[in-house]
Amino acid sequence: MSSRRRAVIFPRHQRILEQFGKNIELALKRRRISQELLHQRTGISKPTLRRVVKGDSTVSIGHYMVVLTVLGLESDLSMVANDCELARKLELIAQLKSNSNK
């Protein structure tokens, strides 16, 4: 019996994943790509693809990446946390502290 650990996903975060799945489904429709064609292009099983468009948290990020690649949206994933205002502020504070200690 497998005792696989699952990430704890809070309802608010699950809604974000579900919206992500809806966005993928909409992108498929706009490009007129059926789940059958997506299955052929990705090699991902049809049940897993159905879970992708539902925003299932148990689907690996790799599967999402393959689907995004077929849609031509793979670079969108690289934008996640790319430019975080909080991180910039923390870096600035660290630089100011470093400069004041000199």
Backbone atoms as SQL, in Angstrom:
CREATE TABLE atoms (id INTEGER PRIMARY KEY, chain TEXT, resi INTEGER, resn TEXT, atom TEXT, x REAL, y REAL, z REAL);
INSERT INTO atoms VALUES
  (1, 'A', 1, 'MET', 'N', 0.837, -1.182, 0.000),
  (2, 'A', 1, 'MET', 'CA', 0.000, 0.000, 0.000),
  (3, 'A', 1, 'MET', 'C', 0.883, 1.248, 0.000),
  (4, 'A', 2, 'SER', 'N', 0.620, 2.152, -0.900),
  (5, 'A', 2, 'SER', 'CA', 1.410, 3.366, -1.032),
  (6, 'A', 2, 'SER', 'C', 0.917, 4.431, -0.063),
  (7, 'A', 3, 'SER', 'N', 1.862, 5.087, 0.588),
  (8, 'A', 3, 'SER', 'CA', 1.497, 6.165, 1.503),
  (9, 'A', 3, 'SER', 'C', 2.027, 7.482, 0.938),
  (10, 'A', 4, 'ARG', 'N', 1.508, 7.861, -0.199),
  (11, 'A', 4, 'ARG', 'CA', 1.948, 9.083, -0.864),
  (12, 'A', 4, 'ARG', 'C', 1.458, 10.295, -0.085),
  (13, 'A', 5, 'ARG', 'N', 2.350, 11.240, 0.080),
  (14, 'A', 5, 'ARG', 'CA', 1.993, 12.473, 0.764),
  (15, 'A', 5, 'ARG', 'C', 1.379, 13.428, -0.241),
  (16, 'A', 6, 'ARG', 'N', 0.375, 14.123, 0.203),
  (17, 'A', 6, 'ARG', 'CA', -0.280, 15.110, -0.645),
  (18, 'A', 6, 'ARG', 'C', -0.117, 16.482, -0.022),
  (19, 'A', 7, 'ALA', 'N', 0.009, 17.451, -0.870),
  (20, 'A', 7, 'ALA', 'CA', 0.104, 18.828, -0.387),
  (21, 'A', 7, 'ALA', 'C', -1.225, 19.237, 0.238),
  (22, 'A', 8, 'VAL', 'N', -1.143, 20.026, 1.271),
  (23, 'A', 8, 'VAL', 'CA', -2.344, 20.570, 1.879),
  (24, 'A', 8, 'VAL', 'C', -2.730, 21.805, 1.072),
  (25, 'A', 9, 'ILE', 'N', -3.876, 21.758, 0.457),
  (26, 'A', 9, 'ILE', 'CA', -4.354, 22.856, -0.371),
  (27, 'A', 9, 'ILE', 'C', -5.580, 23.461, 0.305),
  (28, 'A', 10, 'PHE', 'N', -5.460, 24.722, 0.657),
  (29, 'A', 10, 'PHE', 'CA', -6.567, 25.423, 1.285),
  (30, 'A', 10, 'PHE', 'C', -7.600, 25.804, 0.227),
  (31, 'A', 11, 'PRO', 'N', -8.860, 25.990, 0.632),
  (32, 'A', 11, 'PRO', 'CA', -9.924, 26.279, -0.349),
  (33, 'A', 11, 'PRO', 'C', -9.612, 27.460, -1.270),
  (34, 'A', 12, 'ARG', 'N', -9.051, 28.531, -0.735),
  (35, 'A', 12, 'ARG', 'CA', -8.722, 29.699, -1.553),
  (36, 'A', 12, 'ARG', 'C', -7.711, 29.340, -2.631),
  (37, 'A', 13, 'HIS', 'N', -6.731, 28.527, -2.276),
  (38, 'A', 13, 'HIS', 'CA', -5.714, 28.110, -3.227),
  (39, 'A', 13, 'HIS', 'C', -6.292, 27.129, -4.242),
  (40, 'A', 14, 'GLN', 'N', -7.221, 26.293, -3.800),
  (41, 'A', 14, 'GLN', 'CA', -7.867, 25.362, -4.727),
  (42, 'A', 14, 'GLN', 'C', -8.650, 26.125, -5.775),
  (43, 'A', 15, 'ARG', 'N', -9.297, 27.213, -5.365),
  (44, 'A', 15, 'ARG', 'CA', -10.039, 28.026, -6.338),
  (45, 'A', 15, 'ARG', 'C', -9.089, 28.625, -7.379),
  (46, 'A', 16, 'ILE', 'N', -7.891, 29.010, -6.957),
  (47, 'A', 16, 'ILE', 'CA', -6.895, 29.542, -7.896),
  (48, 'A', 16, 'ILE', 'C', -6.504, 28.461, -8.902),
  (49, 'A', 17, 'LEU', 'N', -6.275, 27.238, -8.412),
  (50, 'A', 17, 'LEU', 'CA', -5.939, 26.132, -9.311),
  (51, 'A', 17, 'LEU', 'C', -7.089, 25.825, -10.263),
  (52, 'A', 18, 'GLU', 'N', -8.310, 25.883, -9.743),
  (53, 'A', 18, 'GLU', 'CA', -9.468, 25.624, -10.595),
  (54, 'A', 18, 'GLU', 'C', -9.573, 26.682, -11.691),
  (55, 'A', 19, 'GLN', 'N', -9.275, 27.943, -11.352),
  (56, 'A', 19, 'GLN', 'CA', -9.289, 29.000, -12.366),
  (57, 'A', 19, 'GLN', 'C', -8.183, 28.760, -13.387),
  (58, 'A', 20, 'PHE', 'N', -7.025, 28.291, -12.930),
  (59, 'A', 20, 'PHE', 'CA', -5.927, 27.942, -13.827),
  (60, 'A', 20, 'PHE', 'C', -6.388, 26.881, -14.818),
  (61, 'A', 21, 'GLY', 'N', -7.075, 25.857, -14.321),
  (62, 'A', 21, 'GLY', 'CA', -7.609, 24.801, -15.182),
  (63, 'A', 21, 'GLY', 'C', -8.615, 25.351, -16.185),
  (64, 'A', 22, 'LYS', 'N', -9.487, 26.265, -15.723),
  (65, 'A', 22, 'LYS', 'CA', -10.463, 26.878, -16.630),
  (66, 'A', 22, 'LYS', 'C', -9.755, 27.696, -17.709),
  (67, 'A', 23, 'ASN', 'N', -8.682, 28.377, -17.325),
  (68, 'A', 23, 'ASN', 'CA', -7.923, 29.156, -18.298),
  (69, 'A', 23, 'ASN', 'C', -7.301, 28.241, -19.352),
  (70, 'A', 24, 'ILE', 'N', -6.806, 27.098, -18.916),
  (71, 'A', 24, 'ILE', 'CA', -6.236, 26.120, -19.857),
  (72, 'A', 24, 'ILE', 'C', -7.332, 25.604, -20.785),
  (73, 'A', 25, 'GLU', 'N', -8.479, 25.283, -20.208),
  (74, 'A', 25, 'GLU', 'CA', -9.596, 24.788, -21.023),
  (75, 'A', 25, 'GLU', 'C', -10.028, 25.841, -22.050),
  (76, 'A', 26, 'LEU', 'N', -10.084, 27.093, -21.644),
  (77, 'A', 26, 'LEU', 'CA', -10.444, 28.173, -22.564),
  (78, 'A', 26, 'LEU', 'C', -9.405, 28.319, -23.678),
  (79, 'A', 27, 'ALA', 'N', -8.128, 28.211, -23.313),
  (80, 'A', 27, 'ALA', 'CA', -7.058, 28.290, -24.320),
  (81, 'A', 27, 'ALA', 'C', -7.179, 27.144, -25.326),
  (82, 'A', 28, 'LEU', 'N', -7.552, 25.964, -24.846),
  (83, 'A', 28, 'LEU', 'CA', -7.764, 24.823, -25.745),
  (84, 'A', 28, 'LEU', 'C', -8.907, 25.106, -26.717),
  (85, 'A', 29, 'LYS', 'N', -9.998, 25.638, -26.193),
  (86, 'A', 29, 'LYS', 'CA', -11.159, 25.940, -27.045),
  (87, 'A', 29, 'LYS', 'C', -10.813, 26.997, -28.077),
  (88, 'A', 30, 'ARG', 'N', -10.110, 28.033, -27.653),
  (89, 'A', 30, 'ARG', 'CA', -9.752, 29.105, -28.590),
  (90, 'A', 30, 'ARG', 'C', -8.879, 28.589, -29.720),
  (91, 'A', 31, 'ARG', 'N', -8.057, 27.604, -29.427),
  (92, 'A', 31, 'ARG', 'CA', -7.154, 27.041, -30.435),
  (93, 'A', 31, 'ARG', 'C', -7.775, 25.848, -31.148),
  (94, 'A', 32, 'ARG', 'N', -8.993, 25.515, -30.756),
  (95, 'A', 32, 'ARG', 'CA', -9.718, 24.365, -31.322),
  (96, 'A', 32, 'ARG', 'C', -8.916, 23.071, -31.175),
  (97, 'A', 33, 'ILE', 'N', -8.356, 22.894, -29.978),
  (98, 'A', 33, 'ILE', 'CA', -7.614, 21.675, -29.673),
  (99, 'A', 33, 'ILE', 'C', -8.494, 20.820, -28.765),
  (100, 'A', 34, 'SER', 'N', -8.881, 19.661, -29.258),
  (101, 'A', 34, 'SER', 'CA', -9.715, 18.750, -28.468),
  (102, 'A', 34, 'SER', 'C', -8.842, 18.015, -27.457),
  (103, 'A', 35, 'GLN', 'N', -9.483, 17.416, -26.471),
  (104, 'A', 35, 'GLN', 'CA', -8.711, 16.633, -25.508),
  (105, 'A', 35, 'GLN', 'C', -8.061, 15.437, -26.188),
  (106, 'A', 36, 'GLU', 'N', -8.690, 14.911, -27.226),
  (107, 'A', 36, 'GLU', 'CA', -8.096, 13.801, -27.981),
  (108, 'A', 36, 'GLU', 'C', -6.794, 14.260, -28.644),
  (109, 'A', 37, 'LEU', 'N', -6.842, 15.410, -29.299),
  (110, 'A', 37, 'LEU', 'CA', -5.640, 15.942, -29.951),
  (111, 'A', 37, 'LEU', 'C', -4.571, 16.286, -28.900),
  (112, 'A', 38, 'LEU', 'N', -5.000, 16.855, -27.787),
  (113, 'A', 38, 'LEU', 'CA', -4.059, 17.173, -26.708),
  (114, 'A', 38, 'LEU', 'C', -3.409, 15.903, -26.183),
  (115, 'A', 39, 'HIS', 'N', -4.190, 14.845, -26.045),
  (116, 'A', 39, 'HIS', 'CA', -3.663, 13.541, -25.618),
  (117, 'A', 39, 'HIS', 'C', -2.617, 13.048, -26.619),
  (118, 'A', 40, 'GLN', 'N', -2.907, 13.179, -27.903),
  (119, 'A', 40, 'GLN', 'CA', -1.971, 12.728, -28.929),
  (120, 'A', 40, 'GLN', 'C', -0.677, 13.542, -28.903),
  (121, 'A', 41, 'ARG', 'N', -0.797, 14.839, -28.698),
  (122, 'A', 41, 'ARG', 'CA', 0.385, 15.712, -28.723),
  (123, 'A', 41, 'ARG', 'C', 1.234, 15.622, -27.457),
  (124, 'A', 42, 'THR', 'N', 0.605, 15.297, -26.341),
  (125, 'A', 42, 'THR', 'CA', 1.343, 15.271, -25.066),
  (126, 'A', 42, 'THR', 'C', 1.707, 13.872, -24.601),
  (127, 'A', 43, 'GLY', 'N', 0.909, 12.884, -24.979),
  (128, 'A', 43, 'GLY', 'CA', 1.114, 11.536, -24.469),
  (129, 'A', 43, 'GLY', 'C', 0.585, 11.365, -23.056),
  (130, 'A', 44, 'ILE', 'N', -0.065, 12.395, -22.532),
  (131, 'A', 44, 'ILE', 'CA', -0.643, 12.340, -21.186),
  (132, 'A', 44, 'ILE', 'C', -1.986, 11.633, -21.279),
  (133, 'A', 45, 'SER', 'N', -2.268, 10.792, -20.309),
  (134, 'A', 45, 'SER', 'CA', -3.524, 10.040, -20.327),
  (135, 'A', 45, 'SER', 'C', -4.724, 10.979, -20.296),
  (136, 'A', 46, 'LYS', 'N', -5.824, 10.527, -20.869),
  (137, 'A', 46, 'LYS', 'CA', -7.042, 11.330, -20.911),
  (138, 'A', 46, 'LYS', 'C', -7.567, 11.643, -19.506),
  (139, 'A', 47, 'PRO', 'N', -7.544, 10.693, -18.569),
  (140, 'A', 47, 'PRO', 'CA', -7.992, 11.046, -17.216),
  (141, 'A', 47, 'PRO', 'C', -7.133, 12.150, -16.582),
  (142, 'A', 48, 'THR', 'N', -5.826, 12.108, -16.821),
  (143, 'A', 48, 'THR', 'CA', -4.956, 13.152, -16.271),
  (144, 'A', 48, 'THR', 'C', -5.241, 14.483, -16.939),
  (145, 'A', 49, 'LEU', 'N', -5.483, 14.484, -18.227),
  (146, 'A', 49, 'LEU', 'CA', -5.817, 15.731, -18.925),
  (147, 'A', 49, 'LEU', 'C', -7.119, 16.313, -18.396),
  (148, 'A', 50, 'ARG', 'N', -8.088, 15.457, -18.094),
  (149, 'A', 50, 'ARG', 'CA', -9.342, 15.948, -17.511),
  (150, 'A', 50, 'ARG', 'C', -9.068, 16.598, -16.160),
  (151, 'A', 51, 'ARG', 'N', -8.130, 16.014, -15.395),
  (152, 'A', 51, 'ARG', 'CA', -7.770, 16.594, -14.100),
  (153, 'A', 51, 'ARG', 'C', -7.037, 17.921, -14.278),
  (154, 'A', 52, 'VAL', 'N', -6.254, 18.059, -15.342),
  (155, 'A', 52, 'VAL', 'CA', -5.554, 19.327, -15.623),
  (156, 'A', 52, 'VAL', 'C', -6.570, 20.445, -15.831),
  (157, 'A', 53, 'VAL', 'N', -7.582, 20.209, -16.667),
  (158, 'A', 53, 'VAL', 'CA', -8.553, 21.272, -16.948),
  (159, 'A', 53, 'VAL', 'C', -9.490, 21.524, -15.772),
  (160, 'A', 54, 'LYS', 'N', -9.440, 20.672, -14.766),
  (161, 'A', 54, 'LYS', 'CA', -10.186, 20.918, -13.536),
  (162, 'A', 54, 'LYS', 'C', -9.317, 21.633, -12.500),
  (163, 'A', 55, 'GLY', 'N', -8.019, 21.767, -12.790),
  (164, 'A', 55, 'GLY', 'CA', -7.119, 22.414, -11.841),
  (165, 'A', 55, 'GLY', 'C', -6.821, 21.537, -10.643),
  (166, 'A', 56, 'ASP', 'N', -6.727, 20.258, -10.880),
  (167, 'A', 56, 'ASP', 'CA', -6.476, 19.282, -9.808),
  (168, 'A', 56, 'ASP', 'C', -5.082, 19.484, -9.220),
  (169, 'A', 57, 'SER', 'N', -5.009, 19.596, -7.906),
  (170, 'A', 57, 'SER', 'CA', -3.735, 19.847, -7.228),
  (171, 'A', 57, 'SER', 'C', -2.833, 18.620, -7.178),
  (172, 'A', 58, 'THR', 'N', -3.362, 17.462, -7.521),
  (173, 'A', 58, 'THR', 'CA', -2.531, 16.256, -7.470),
  (174, 'A', 58, 'THR', 'C', -1.783, 16.003, -8.779),
  (175, 'A', 59, 'VAL', 'N', -2.093, 16.791, -9.807),
  (176, 'A', 59, 'VAL', 'CA', -1.397, 16.654, -11.091),
  (177, 'A', 59, 'VAL', 'C', -0.036, 17.329, -10.969),
  (178, 'A', 60, 'SER', 'N', 0.995, 16.685, -11.474),
  (179, 'A', 60, 'SER', 'CA', 2.348, 17.235, -11.353),
  (180, 'A', 60, 'SER', 'C', 2.507, 18.499, -12.176),
  (181, 'A', 61, 'ILE', 'N', 3.370, 19.361, -11.720),
  (182, 'A', 61, 'ILE', 'CA', 3.656, 20.600, -12.442),
  (183, 'A', 61, 'ILE', 'C', 4.216, 20.280, -13.832),
  (184, 'A', 62, 'GLY', 'N', 4.884, 19.142, -13.956),
  (185, 'A', 62, 'GLY', 'CA', 5.412, 18.730, -15.253),
  (186, 'A', 62, 'GLY', 'C', 4.311, 18.493, -16.271),
  (187, 'A', 63, 'HIS', 'N', 3.206, 17.897, -15.827),
  (188, 'A', 63, 'HIS', 'CA', 2.075, 17.676, -16.732),
  (189, 'A', 63, 'HIS', 'C', 1.469, 19.008, -17.164),
  (190, 'A', 64, 'TYR', 'N', 1.338, 19.924, -16.208),
  (191, 'A', 64, 'TYR', 'CA', 0.825, 21.249, -16.564),
  (192, 'A', 64, 'TYR', 'C', 1.754, 21.910, -17.585),
  (193, 'A', 65, 'MET', 'N', 3.058, 21.759, -17.388),
  (194, 'A', 65, 'MET', 'CA', 4.042, 22.371, -18.288),
  (195, 'A', 65, 'MET', 'C', 3.918, 21.812, -19.705),
  (196, 'A', 66, 'VAL', 'N', 3.744, 20.512, -19.830),
  (197, 'A', 66, 'VAL', 'CA', 3.605, 19.896, -21.153),
  (198, 'A', 66, 'VAL', 'C', 2.362, 20.443, -21.858),
  (199, 'A', 67, 'VAL', 'N', 1.266, 20.579, -21.123),
  (200, 'A', 67, 'VAL', 'CA', 0.031, 21.105, -21.704),
  (201, 'A', 67, 'VAL', 'C', 0.238, 22.561, -22.124),
  (202, 'A', 68, 'LEU', 'N', 0.864, 23.352, -21.262),
  (203, 'A', 68, 'LEU', 'CA', 1.124, 24.751, -21.598),
  (204, 'A', 68, 'LEU', 'C', 2.021, 24.867, -22.833),
  (205, 'A', 69, 'THR', 'N', 2.958, 23.944, -22.975),
  (206, 'A', 69, 'THR', 'CA', 3.850, 23.949, -24.139),
  (207, 'A', 69, 'THR', 'C', 3.065, 23.716, -25.424),
  (208, 'A', 70, 'VAL', 'N', 2.148, 22.767, -25.399),
  (209, 'A', 70, 'VAL', 'CA', 1.317, 22.502, -26.583),
  (210, 'A', 70, 'VAL', 'C', 0.491, 23.741, -26.936),
  (211, 'A', 71, 'LEU', 'N', 0.076, 24.481, -25.911),
  (212, 'A', 71, 'LEU', 'CA', -0.717, 25.688, -26.137),
  (213, 'A', 71, 'LEU', 'C', 0.140, 26.900, -26.510),
  (214, 'A', 72, 'GLY', 'N', 1.460, 26.742, -26.439),
  (215, 'A', 72, 'GLY', 'CA', 2.352, 27.860, -26.718),
  (216, 'A', 72, 'GLY', 'C', 2.422, 28.850, -25.565),
  (217, 'A', 73, 'LEU', 'N', 2.102, 28.385, -24.368),
  (218, 'A', 73, 'LEU', 'CA', 2.044, 29.257, -23.194),
  (219, 'A', 73, 'LEU', 'C', 3.101, 28.923, -22.145),
  (220, 'A', 74, 'GLU', 'N', 4.092, 28.135, -22.529),
  (221, 'A', 74, 'GLU', 'CA', 5.082, 27.692, -21.550),
  (222, 'A', 74, 'GLU', 'C', 5.836, 28.843, -20.899),
  (223, 'A', 75, 'SER', 'N', 6.043, 29.928, -21.640),
  (224, 'A', 75, 'SER', 'CA', 6.776, 31.052, -21.046),
  (225, 'A', 75, 'SER', 'C', 5.958, 31.765, -19.976),
  (226, 'A', 76, 'ASP', 'N', 4.632, 31.596, -20.005),
  (227, 'A', 76, 'ASP', 'CA', 3.798, 32.196, -18.969),
  (228, 'A', 76, 'ASP', 'C', 4.142, 31.649, -17.590),
  (229, 'A', 77, 'LEU', 'N', 4.528, 30.390, -17.532),
  (230, 'A', 77, 'LEU', 'CA', 4.861, 29.778, -16.246),
  (231, 'A', 77, 'LEU', 'C', 6.115, 30.406, -15.646),
  (232, 'A', 78, 'SER', 'N', 7.010, 30.861, -16.503),
  (233, 'A', 78, 'SER', 'CA', 8.238, 31.480, -15.996),
  (234, 'A', 78, 'SER', 'C', 7.974, 32.855, -15.387),
  (235, 'A', 79, 'MET', 'N', 6.801, 33.397, -15.627),
  (236, 'A', 79, 'MET', 'CA', 6.453, 34.703, -15.078),
  (237, 'A', 79, 'MET', 'C', 6.031, 34.624, -13.609),
  (238, 'A', 80, 'VAL', 'N', 5.724, 33.430, -13.140),
  (239, 'A', 80, 'VAL', 'CA', 5.302, 33.269, -11.751),
  (240, 'A', 80, 'VAL', 'C', 6.441, 33.686, -10.830),
  (241, 'A', 81, 'ALA', 'N', 6.162, 34.623, -9.963),
  (242, 'A', 81, 'ALA', 'CA', 7.118, 35.143, -8.971),
  (243, 'A', 81, 'ALA', 'C', 8.358, 35.765, -9.619),
  (244, 'A', 82, 'ASN', 'N', 8.243, 36.125, -10.891),
  (245, 'A', 82, 'ASN', 'CA', 9.374, 36.708, -11.594),
  (246, 'A', 82, 'ASN', 'C', 9.751, 38.070, -11.039),
  (247, 'A', 83, 'ASP', 'N', 8.769, 38.893, -10.804),
  (248, 'A', 83, 'ASP', 'CA', 9.034, 40.240, -10.333),
  (249, 'A', 83, 'ASP', 'C', 8.119, 40.519, -9.144),
  (250, 'A', 84, 'CYS', 'N', 8.607, 40.210, -7.990),
  (251, 'A', 84, 'CYS', 'CA', 7.814, 40.326, -6.777),
  (252, 'A', 84, 'CYS', 'C', 8.171, 41.634, -6.061),
  (253, 'A', 85, 'GLU', 'N', 7.176, 42.483, -5.872),
  (254, 'A', 85, 'GLU', 'CA', 7.416, 43.778, -5.229),
  (255, 'A', 85, 'GLU', 'C', 7.972, 43.608, -3.823),
  (256, 'A', 86, 'LEU', 'N', 7.453, 42.640, -3.076),
  (257, 'A', 86, 'LEU', 'CA', 7.955, 42.400, -1.720),
  (258, 'A', 86, 'LEU', 'C', 9.433, 42.031, -1.750),
  (259, 'A', 87, 'ALA', 'N', 9.818, 41.176, -2.681),
  (260, 'A', 87, 'ALA', 'CA', 11.223, 40.770, -2.778),
  (261, 'A', 87, 'ALA', 'C', 12.111, 41.964, -3.093),
  (262, 'A', 88, 'ARG', 'N', 11.637, 42.832, -3.986),
  (263, 'A', 88, 'ARG', 'CA', 12.418, 44.040, -4.309),
  (264, 'A', 88, 'ARG', 'C', 12.606, 44.922, -3.086),
  (265, 'A', 89, 'LYS', 'N', 11.546, 45.082, -2.290),
  (266, 'A', 89, 'LYS', 'CA', 11.641, 45.902, -1.078),
  (267, 'A', 89, 'LYS', 'C', 12.610, 45.285, -0.074),
  (268, 'A', 90, 'LEU', 'N', 12.555, 43.957, 0.066),
  (269, 'A', 90, 'LEU', 'CA', 13.469, 43.276, 0.994),
  (270, 'A', 90, 'LEU', 'C', 14.914, 43.432, 0.535),
  (271, 'A', 91, 'GLU', 'N', 15.142, 43.340, -0.760),
  (272, 'A', 91, 'GLU', 'CA', 16.495, 43.537, -1.296),
  (273, 'A', 91, 'GLU', 'C', 16.982, 44.958, -1.032),
  (274, 'A', 92, 'LEU', 'N', 16.097, 45.931, -1.216),
  (275, 'A', 92, 'LEU', 'CA', 16.458, 47.324, -0.979),
  (276, 'A', 92, 'LEU', 'C', 16.808, 47.553, 0.489),
  (277, 'A', 93, 'ILE', 'N', 16.021, 46.983, 1.383),
  (278, 'A', 93, 'ILE', 'CA', 16.293, 47.111, 2.818),
  (279, 'A', 93, 'ILE', 'C', 17.653, 46.509, 3.151),
  (280, 'A', 94, 'ALA', 'N', 17.917, 45.327, 2.595),
  (281, 'A', 94, 'ALA', 'CA', 19.200, 44.667, 2.844),
  (282, 'A', 94, 'ALA', 'C', 20.355, 45.518, 2.330),
  (283, 'A', 95, 'GLN', 'N', 20.181, 46.128, 1.158),
  (284, 'A', 95, 'GLN', 'CA', 21.238, 46.992, 0.605),
  (285, 'A', 95, 'GLN', 'C', 21.443, 48.219, 1.476),
  (286, 'A', 96, 'LEU', 'N', 20.346, 48.827, 1.938),
  (287, 'A', 96, 'LEU', 'CA', 20.453, 50.005, 2.802),
  (288, 'A', 96, 'LEU', 'C', 21.170, 49.658, 4.097),
  (289, 'A', 97, 'LYS', 'N', 20.822, 48.509, 4.667),
  (290, 'A', 97, 'LYS', 'CA', 21.492, 48.066, 5.909),
  (291, 'A', 97, 'LYS', 'C', 22.969, 47.825, 5.660),
  (292, 'A', 98, 'SER', 'N', 23.265, 47.193, 4.541),
  (293, 'A', 98, 'SER', 'CA', 24.664, 46.897, 4.198),
  (294, 'A', 98, 'SER', 'C', 25.458, 48.190, 4.020),
  (295, 'A', 99, 'ASN', 'N', 24.858, 49.156, 3.345),
  (296, 'A', 99, 'ASN', 'CA', 25.526, 50.424, 3.104),
  (297, 'A', 99, 'ASN', 'C', 25.718, 51.222, 4.402),
  (298, 'A', 100, 'SER', 'N', 24.756, 51.112, 5.302),
  (299, 'A', 100, 'SER', 'CA', 24.866, 51.874, 6.559),
  (300, 'A', 100, 'SER', 'C', 25.893, 51.236, 7.509),
  (301, 'A', 101, 'ASN', 'N', 26.200, 49.961, 7.320),
  (302, 'A', 101, 'ASN', 'CA', 27.194, 49.272, 8.169),
  (303, 'A', 101, 'ASN', 'C', 28.609, 49.477, 7.667),
  (304, 'A', 102, 'LYS', 'N', 28.785, 50.134, 6.564),
  (305, 'A', 102, 'LYS', 'CA', 30.119, 50.325, 5.987),
  (306, 'A', 102, 'LYS', 'C', 30.796, 51.536, 6.557);
